[in-house]
Amino acid sequence: MKFSARSQAVTPFYAMEFGKKAAALEAAGIPVVKLNIGEPDFGAPPAFLAQVRRICDGRPLPYTGALGLPELRAAIAQFSASRLHAPVDPDRVVVTTGASAALLLACAALIDPGDEVLVADPSYPCNRRFADSFGARVRLLPTDAASRFQLTADMVDDAWGPDTRGVMVASPSNPTGTSLAWPELTELTARVAGRGGWRIVDEIYLALADDGPGGPARSVAQHDPGAVVVNSFSKYFGLTGWRLGWAVLPPEMVPVAEKLAQNYYICPPTPAQIAALTCFDPETIALAEDRRAVLRERRTLVCEALARIGLPVPVLPDGAFYVYVDVAGTGLTASEFCELALDRARVALTPGKDFGEAGAERYVRLSYATADDQLALGLERLGELMASLG
């Protein structure tokens, strides 16, 4: 069987590869602390699960419209206004099968073969894989601690060429947990818009971001109605396996996205959409905020522990649930360190090569989205490993 060049060009997702190795160890009876996957340990909110039980009673659960339930689109628009400080028309909201499907629709609508797309290095690999799949030439722009591992408006200006068509930005970012300051984000999107370029802004972790000097975290939809803004129920609401996300689109893009969604996946999962309406109840929002506070406490614990054991975090995160750890001082590459952490300390981490080329063998991503006892155990084991390395 001959497989496509596209499928052969895709590299493994190393976070999942280390997950497979960890699973094999556990199947052999060897417990592993999994700090490699960005999946909150809290699970779905109780009200969501109660609604799932109610509707799974044999009633018909037919397809919804390709853009999602109208009442869910309206609820998301209200959440955008109240929590993300960006009022949007519900007609601009598209409910999708996870944020991945939102990125799929955006890339299908905006990219032609040969288009150049600018993306930060490091960044979440799956985002750029969607662009690759539609024939884009993805250009990774190296970032470092000085820019908080984020693109800047000047970087984009310097890199923009005759074939550049758009930019993909994530704030807060996976793998670093760092955000673009609001003035820098709005300047970046304004300059790209001024060049006639499109902007895909990944805000999947925005509701978990810290309040900054300028006030609470804000969606770029407040500033840039021409941006494609992607979000998800997976992180803030803890609905990872239920595969539900959304995008806020420019008005003229909505019918294009509808047509593509009809052909690609018909509609988002009906049961998940119905139950997701409970996510916007005051009790569930309060629960999500409590969980956000827990994640901030875990971040403090992790950063302090890593500093004690000699694993520096060059830029402290201000959102999501990741730290980007510098392992250069160990004398090992990031891949070697992750292999050693799994083989000797029984801790699963993710090497930087998952996220790009700049610093790929210097940095390791640690996710603190796991239970407190497991997090403490993992840090203890990493401390013992570091002591053994001298």
C-alpha positions as CSV (number, residue, x, y, z in Angstrom):
1,M,0.0,0.0,0.0
2,K,1.4,3.4,-1.0
3,F,0.8,6.2,1.5
4,S,0.6,9.9,0.8
5,A,3.7,12.1,1.0
6,R,1.6,14.1,3.5
7,S,1.2,11.2,5.9
8,Q,4.9,10.3,5.6
9,A,6.1,13.8,6.4
10,V,4.2,14.1,9.7
11,T,6.5,13.4,12.6
12,P,5.2,11.5,15.7
13,F,3.6,13.5,18.5
14,Y,6.2,12.8,21.1
15,A,3.9,13.6,24.1
16,M,1.8,10.7,22.9
17,E,4.8,8.5,22.2
18,F,6.1,8.9,25.7
19,G,2.5,8.2,26.9
20,K,2.6,4.9,25.0
21,K,5.9,4.0,26.7
22,A,4.5,4.9,30.1
23,A,1.4,2.8,29.4
24,A,3.6,-0.2,28.5
25,L,5.5,0.2,31.8
26,E,2.2,0.4,33.7
27,A,0.9,-2.7,31.9
28,A,4.0,-4.5,33.3
29,G,3.0,-3.3,36.8
30,I,5.5,-0.4,37.0
31,P,3.7,2.8,38.1
32,V,4.6,6.0,36.1
33,V,3.9,9.6,37.0
34,K,2.5,11.1,33.8
35,L,3.5,14.8,33.4
36,N,3.6,14.6,29.6
37,I,-0.1,15.1,28.6
38,G,-2.0,18.4,28.8
39,E,-5.2,16.9,30.2
40,P,-6.8,18.3,33.4
41,D,-7.3,15.7,36.0
42,F,-10.5,17.2,37.3
43,G,-12.8,15.6,34.7
44,A,-16.1,17.0,33.4
45,P,-18.2,19.2,35.7
46,P,-21.0,17.3,37.7
47,A,-23.8,19.3,36.0
48,F,-22.5,18.3,32.6
49,L,-22.4,14.6,33.5
50,A,-25.8,14.7,35.1
51,Q,-27.2,16.2,31.9
52,V,-25.5,13.5,29.8
53,R,-27.2,10.8,32.0
54,R,-30.6,12.5,31.5
55,I,-30.4,12.8,27.7
56,C,-29.0,9.3,27.2
57,D,-32.4,7.7,27.9
58,G,-33.2,6.4,24.4
59,R,-34.5,9.7,23.0
60,P,-33.5,10.5,19.4
61,L,-30.2,12.5,19.3
62,P,-30.2,13.6,15.6
63,Y,-27.7,15.7,13.8
64,T,-27.7,19.4,14.7
65,G,-26.9,22.1,12.2
66,A,-23.3,22.1,11.0
67,L,-22.6,25.3,13.0
68,G,-24.0,23.9,16.2
69,L,-27.1,24.3,18.4
70,P,-28.3,28.0,18.2
71,E,-28.7,28.1,22.0
72,L,-25.2,26.8,22.5
73,R,-23.8,29.4,20.1
74,A,-25.7,32.1,22.0
75,A,-24.3,30.8,25.3
76,I,-20.7,30.9,24.0
77,A,-21.2,34.4,22.8
78,Q,-22.4,35.4,26.2
79,F,-19.4,33.7,27.8
80,S,-17.1,35.6,25.5
81,A,-18.6,38.8,26.6
82,S,-18.8,38.1,30.4
83,R,-15.6,36.1,30.9
84,L,-13.4,37.0,28.0
85,H,-14.5,40.6,27.7
86,A,-15.2,40.4,24.0
87,P,-18.9,40.8,23.0
88,V,-19.6,38.9,19.7
89,D,-22.7,38.2,17.7
90,P,-23.8,34.6,18.2
91,D,-24.1,34.3,14.4
92,R,-20.3,34.5,14.3
93,V,-19.8,31.5,16.7
94,V,-19.2,28.1,15.1
95,V,-19.4,25.1,17.4
96,T,-16.9,22.4,16.3
97,T,-15.8,18.8,17.1
98,G,-13.0,20.0,19.4
99,A,-10.8,23.0,18.7
100,S,-9.0,20.7,16.2
101,A,-12.0,20.9,13.9
102,A,-12.1,24.7,14.3
103,L,-8.5,24.8,13.0
104,L,-9.4,22.3,10.3
105,L,-12.2,24.6,9.0
106,A,-10.0,27.7,9.3
107,C,-7.1,26.2,7.4
108,A,-9.4,24.7,4.7
109,A,-11.1,28.1,4.2
110,L,-7.9,30.3,4.2
111,I,-5.0,28.3,2.7
112,D,-4.1,27.4,-0.8
113,P,-1.1,25.3,-1.8
114,G,2.2,27.3,-1.6
115,D,0.9,29.9,0.8
116,E,3.4,30.8,3.5
117,V,2.2,30.7,7.1
118,L,4.2,32.2,10.0
119,V,4.2,30.3,13.3
120,A,6.2,30.7,16.5
121,D,8.9,28.1,17.3
122,P,8.1,26.6,19.8
123,S,4.4,26.0,19.3
124,Y,1.8,23.3,19.5
125,P,2.6,20.9,16.6
126,C,-0.9,19.9,15.6
127,N,-1.8,23.5,14.7
128,R,0.8,23.7,12.0
129,R,0.0,20.2,10.8
130,F,-3.4,21.4,9.7
131,A,-1.7,24.1,7.6
132,D,0.7,21.6,6.2
133,S,-2.2,19.4,5.1
134,F,-3.6,22.1,2.9
135,G,-0.3,22.7,1.2
136,A,1.0,25.6,3.2
137,R,4.7,26.3,3.6
138,V,4.9,26.7,7.4
139,R,7.7,29.0,8.4
140,L,8.8,28.6,12.0
141,L,10.1,31.8,13.5
142,P,12.5,31.1,16.4
143,T,11.6,32.7,19.7
144,D,13.4,32.7,23.0
145,A,13.0,33.7,26.6
146,A,13.5,37.4,25.7
147,S,10.2,37.4,23.8
148,R,8.5,35.0,26.3
149,F,8.7,32.4,23.5
150,Q,6.0,34.4,21.6
151,L,6.0,36.1,18.2
152,T,6.2,39.8,18.2
153,A,4.9,42.3,15.7
154,D,8.4,43.2,14.6
155,M,9.3,39.5,14.1
156,V,6.3,39.1,11.8
157,D,7.1,42.3,9.9
158,D,10.7,41.1,9.4
159,A,9.6,37.7,8.2
160,W,6.7,38.7,5.9
161,G,7.4,37.9,2.3
162,P,5.6,38.0,-1.1
163,D,4.0,34.5,-0.5
164,T,3.1,35.1,3.2
165,R,-0.7,34.9,3.7
166,G,-1.2,34.7,7.4
167,V,0.0,34.0,10.9
168,M,-1.0,31.5,13.6
169,V,-0.7,32.7,17.2
170,A,-1.4,31.0,20.5
171,S,-1.8,33.0,23.7
172,P,-1.4,31.5,26.3
173,S,0.9,29.0,24.5
174,N,1.4,25.3,24.6
175,P,4.2,24.3,25.4
176,T,5.4,27.4,27.4
177,G,2.3,28.6,29.2
178,T,3.2,32.1,28.3
179,S,1.0,34.8,26.9
180,L,1.4,37.8,24.6
181,A,0.9,41.1,26.4
182,W,-2.3,42.7,25.2
183,P,-0.6,45.7,23.5
184,E,1.8,43.3,21.7
185,L,-1.0,41.0,20.6
186,T,-3.2,43.8,19.3
187,E,-0.2,45.4,17.5
188,L,0.7,42.1,15.9
189,T,-2.8,41.4,14.6
190,A,-3.2,45.0,13.4
191,R,0.0,44.9,11.4
192,V,-1.0,41.5,9.8
193,A,-4.4,42.9,9.0
194,G,-2.8,46.0,7.4
195,R,-0.9,43.6,5.1
196,G,-4.2,41.9,4.1
197,G,-3.1,38.8,6.0
198,W,-5.3,36.5,8.0
199,R,-4.9,35.8,11.7
200,I,-5.7,32.5,13.5
201,V,-5.5,33.1,17.2
202,D,-5.6,30.1,19.5
203,E,-7.2,31.1,22.8
204,I,-7.8,27.5,24.1
205,Y,-6.1,28.4,27.4
206,L,-7.2,32.0,27.7
207,A,-9.8,31.4,30.4
208,L,-7.0,29.9,32.5
209,A,-4.7,32.9,32.1
210,D,-3.7,35.2,34.9
211,D,-5.0,38.7,35.2
212,G,-2.3,41.0,34.0
213,P,-1.3,44.6,34.7
214,G,-3.9,45.8,32.2
215,G,-6.7,43.8,33.9
216,P,-8.3,40.4,33.2
217,A,-7.3,38.4,30.2
218,R,-9.2,39.5,27.1
219,S,-10.0,37.8,23.8
220,V,-8.5,39.3,20.7
221,A,-12.1,39.2,19.3
222,Q,-12.6,42.4,21.3
223,H,-10.0,44.2,19.1
224,D,-9.9,42.4,15.8
225,P,-13.3,41.3,14.2
226,G,-11.4,39.9,11.2
227,A,-9.4,37.4,13.2
228,V,-10.3,33.7,13.5
229,V,-10.4,33.0,17.2
230,V,-10.3,29.4,18.3
231,N,-11.4,28.1,21.7
232,S,-12.3,24.8,23.4
233,F,-14.4,23.2,26.2
234,S,-11.4,20.8,26.9
235,K,-9.2,22.9,29.2
236,Y,-11.2,25.4,31.3
237,F,-14.3,23.2,31.5
238,G,-12.4,19.8,31.6
239,L,-14.3,18.2,28.7
240,T,-11.2,16.7,26.9
241,G,-12.8,13.5,25.7
242,W,-16.1,15.0,24.8
243,R,-14.5,16.7,21.7
244,L,-16.2,20.1,21.7
245,G,-14.7,23.4,20.7
246,W,-15.7,26.6,18.9
247,A,-14.5,29.5,16.8
248,V,-15.5,33.1,16.4
249,L,-15.3,33.9,12.7
250,P,-15.5,37.1,10.6
251,P,-19.1,37.3,9.4
252,E,-18.2,36.6,5.7
253,M,-16.4,33.4,6.7
254,V,-19.4,31.8,8.5
255,P,-21.2,30.4,5.4
256,V,-17.8,29.1,4.1
257,A,-17.2,27.3,7.4
258,E,-20.7,25.9,7.4
259,K,-20.3,24.4,4.0
260,L,-17.0,22.9,4.9
261,A,-18.3,21.5,8.2
262,Q,-21.2,19.9,6.4
263,N,-18.8,18.0,4.3
264,Y,-16.0,17.2,6.8
265,Y,-18.0,16.0,9.8
266,I,-21.7,17.0,9.4
267,C,-22.0,18.5,12.9
268,P,-20.4,18.4,16.4
269,P,-21.6,15.6,18.7
270,T,-25.2,16.2,19.6
271,P,-25.1,14.9,23.2
272,A,-22.0,16.9,24.1
273,Q,-23.6,20.1,22.7
274,I,-26.7,19.6,24.7
275,A,-24.8,18.9,27.9
276,A,-22.4,21.7,27.3
277,L,-25.1,24.2,27.9
278,T,-24.7,23.5,31.6
279,C,-21.1,24.7,31.4
280,F,-22.4,28.3,31.5
281,D,-24.5,27.8,34.7
282,P,-23.2,30.0,37.5
283,E,-22.4,26.9,39.6
284,T,-20.2,25.4,36.8
285,I,-18.4,28.7,36.2
286,A,-17.7,28.9,39.9
287,L,-16.3,25.4,39.9
288,A,-14.1,26.2,36.8
289,E,-12.7,29.2,38.6
290,D,-11.9,27.1,41.7
291,R,-10.1,24.7,39.5
292,R,-8.2,27.6,37.9
293,A,-7.1,28.6,41.3
294,V,-5.9,25.1,42.0
295,L,-3.8,25.1,38.8
296,R,-2.2,28.4,39.9
297,E,-1.2,26.8,43.2
298,R,0.2,23.8,41.4
299,R,2.2,26.1,39.1
300,T,3.8,27.8,42.2
301,L,4.6,24.4,43.7
302,V,6.2,23.2,40.5
303,C,8.3,26.3,39.7
304,E,9.6,26.4,43.3
305,A,10.5,22.7,43.3
306,L,12.2,22.8,39.9
307,A,14.3,25.7,41.0
308,R,15.4,23.8,44.2
309,I,16.4,20.7,42.2
310,G,18.4,22.7,39.6
311,L,16.0,22.7,36.7
312,P,15.4,26.3,35.7
313,V,12.2,27.7,34.1
314,P,13.5,30.7,32.1
315,V,10.1,32.3,31.7
316,L,7.5,31.8,34.4
317,P,4.2,30.8,32.8
318,D,1.1,33.0,33.2
319,G,-1.6,30.7,31.8
320,A,-2.4,27.1,30.7
321,F,-0.8,24.3,32.8
322,Y,2.7,23.9,31.4
323,V,6.3,24.9,32.3
324,Y,9.1,24.9,29.7
325,V,12.1,23.6,31.6
326,D,15.7,24.2,30.6
327,V,17.7,20.9,30.9
328,A,20.9,22.2,29.3
329,G,22.7,22.2,32.7
330,T,22.3,18.5,33.0
331,G,24.6,17.9,30.0
332,L,21.9,15.9,28.4
333,T,19.7,16.7,25.4
334,A,16.0,17.1,26.0
335,S,15.3,13.7,24.4
336,E,18.0,12.0,26.5
337,F,16.6,13.7,29.7
338,C,13.1,12.5,28.9
339,E,14.2,9.0,28.2
340,L,16.2,8.9,31.5
341,A,13.3,10.4,33.5
342,L,11.0,7.7,32.2
343,D,13.5,4.8,32.5
344,R,15.0,5.7,35.9
345,A,12.6,8.0,37.6
346,R,9.4,6.7,36.1
347,V,8.3,10.2,35.2
348,A,6.9,10.9,31.7
349,L,7.7,14.3,30.2
350,T,7.7,15.7,26.7
351,P,10.9,16.8,24.8
352,G,11.0,20.1,23.1
353,K,11.3,18.5,19.6
354,D,7.6,18.1,19.7
355,F,7.1,21.8,19.4
356,G,9.7,23.0,16.8
357,E,13.4,23.3,16.1
358,A,14.5,26.3,18.2
359,G,15.7,24.9,21.6
360,A,14.3,21.5,20.6
361,E,17.0,19.6,22.5
362,R,17.3,22.2,25.3
363,Y,13.8,22.4,26.7
364,V,11.3,19.9,28.2
365,R,7.6,20.5,28.7
366,L,6.2,19.5,32.1
367,S,2.4,19.5,32.5
368,Y,1.0,20.1,36.0
369,A,-2.5,19.2,35.0
370,T,-2.3,16.1,37.2
371,A,-3.4,15.3,40.7
372,D,-1.5,16.9,43.6
373,D,-0.2,13.7,45.0
374,Q,1.1,12.5,41.6
375,L,2.7,15.9,41.0
376,A,4.5,15.9,44.3
377,L,5.7,12.3,43.7
378,G,6.9,13.2,40.2
379,L,8.9,16.2,41.4
380,E,10.4,14.2,44.2
381,R,11.6,11.6,41.7
382,L,13.0,14.2,39.4
383,G,14.9,15.6,42.4
384,E,16.4,12.2,43.0
385,L,17.3,11.9,39.4
386,M,19.0,15.3,39.4
387,A,20.9,14.3,42.5
388,S,22.1,11.1,40.9
389,L,23.4,13.1,37.9
390,G,25.5,15.3,40.2
